[in-house]
Amino acid sequence: MYLLDTNHCSRLLQGHPSIIEKLNALGNVTVATSVIVRGELIFMAQKSERQSANLRQVHRLLDDMQVYPLDNDTAERYGKLKAAILERFGPKDKKKRTKIRTDILGFTDNDLWIAAAAQQHNLIVVSADSDFERMKTVANFRVEKWWSPEMDRT
């Protein structure tokens, strides 16, 4: 089972061939996303020039996809993951570590929530974001990349 990150969902909305090919090859495997990604996609549509059309497209995609919610278990995993990230990548001086933000270390809170949900439900994160690969050094979950920005530059 797979959990698509925002970059893969947005490319899916654009009909990106590598993502569509991968989905077709998977067959009946569950492909889902997170409520965090739902919020990010709606935000992107809201700020676009074609707001109404893009919102309809986002809702059509999400209506056909399981969207995992956040709950107390997700929050527990998020808190542990964030602490582990700060321990591994933060300053060695514990006093400095209490004041550092994870975004300064290259990890967004949204991606931490997505990783926590993937861990909770034993899902494979599908993302082009490198922070997931770095998170794997402190957390047990899998990551795949079906698309990357480099693919569009060739």
C-alpha positions in Angstrom: 0.0 0.0 0.0 1.2 3.4 -1.0 0.8 6.9 0.5 1.3 9.6 -2.2 3.0 12.9 -1.1 1.9 16.2 -2.5 4.4 16.3 -5.3 3.2 13.0 -6.7 -0.5 13.9 -6.3 0.0 17.2 -8.1 1.8 15.4 -11.0 -0.9 12.8 -11.1 -3.4 15.7 -11.5 -1.3 16.9 -14.4 -1.4 13.4 -16.0 2.3 12.8 -15.7 3.1 9.6 -17.7 5.6 8.0 -15.3 3.1 8.2 -12.4 0.2 6.9 -14.5 2.4 4.1 -15.9 3.4 3.1 -12.3 -0.2 3.1 -11.1 -1.3 1.0 -14.1 1.5 -1.5 -13.4 0.4 -1.8 -9.7 -3.1 -2.9 -10.6 -5.4 -3.2 -7.6 -2.9 -2.1 -4.9 -4.2 0.5 -2.6 -2.9 4.0 -3.3 -3.8 6.6 -0.7 -2.8 10.0 0.6 -2.9 11.9 3.9 -5.2 14.6 5.1 -2.1 16.8 5.2 -1.6 16.3 1.4 -5.3 17.0 1.0 -4.8 20.4 2.6 -1.7 21.2 0.6 -3.5 20.3 -2.7 -6.5 22.5 -1.8 -4.2 25.3 -0.9 -2.4 25.0 -4.2 -5.7 25.1 -6.1 -6.9 28.1 -4.0 -3.9 30.2 -5.0 -3.9 29.2 -8.6 -5.2 31.2 -11.5 -7.8 28.6 -12.4 -9.1 28.2 -8.9 -12.6 26.7 -9.5 -11.4 24.2 -12.2 -8.4 23.2 -10.1 -10.5 22.7 -7.0 -12.9 20.5 -8.9 -10.0 18.4 -10.2 -8.4 18.0 -6.7 -11.8 17.0 -5.3 -12.3 14.4 -8.1 -8.9 12.9 -7.4 -9.4 12.8 -3.6 -12.9 11.4 -3.9 -11.4 8.4 -5.6 -8.6 8.0 -3.2 -8.4 6.9 0.5 -7.3 9.9 2.6 -5.8 8.9 5.9 -6.8 11.1 8.9 -4.6 12.2 11.8 -5.4 10.8 15.2 -3.8 10.3 18.6 -1.6 7.4 17.4 -0.4 9.6 14.5 0.4 12.4 17.0 2.4 10.0 19.2 4.5 8.9 16.2 4.9 12.5 15.0 6.2 13.6 18.4 8.7 10.7 18.6 9.8 11.2 15.0 10.4 14.9 15.5 12.3 14.3 18.7 14.5 11.7 16.9 15.1 14.1 14.0 16.3 16.8 16.4 18.5 14.2 18.3 20.1 13.0 15.0 20.3 16.1 13.0 20.2 18.9 15.5 23.0 20.6 17.4 24.9 18.4 19.8 24.5 20.9 22.6 21.2 20.0 24.2 20.5 23.6 25.2 20.8 24.7 21.5 18.7 21.7 20.4 15.6 22.9 22.4 15.5 26.1 20.3 16.2 24.7 16.9 13.3 24.2 14.4 13.1 21.2 12.2 12.6 23.3 9.1 16.1 24.8 9.7 17.4 21.2 9.5 15.5 20.6 6.2 12.4 18.8 7.5 8.9 20.3 7.1 6.3 19.6 9.8 3.9 18.5 7.1 6.4 15.8 5.9 6.9 14.7 9.5 3.1 14.2 9.8 3.0 12.3 6.5 5.8 10.0 7.6 4.1 9.4 10.9 0.9 8.4 9.1 2.8 6.1 6.8 4.5 4.5 9.8 1.2 4.1 11.6 -0.5 2.4 8.7 2.5 0.6 7.3 2.4 2.5 4.0 5.2 3.2 1.6 5.7 7.0 1.1 5.9 8.0 -2.5 7.7 11.3 -2.7 10.4 13.2 -4.6 11.3 15.0 -1.3 14.8 14.1 0.0 13.8 14.7 3.6 11.9 11.4 3.7 15.2 9.6 2.8 16.9 11.4 5.7 14.0 10.6 8.1 14.4 6.9 7.4 17.7 7.0 9.3 15.7 7.5 12.5 12.3 5.9 11.6 11.1 2.7 10.2 9.2 3.3 7.0 9.8 2.8 3.2 10.0 5.5 0.5 9.7 5.2 -3.3 10.1 7.9 -5.9 8.0 7.5 -9.1 8.8 11.0 -10.4 11.5 13.6 -9.7 12.1 17.1 -11.1 15.1 15.8 -13.0 12.7 13.7 -15.1 11.1 16.8 -16.5 14.4 18.4 -17.4 15.4 15.8 -19.9 
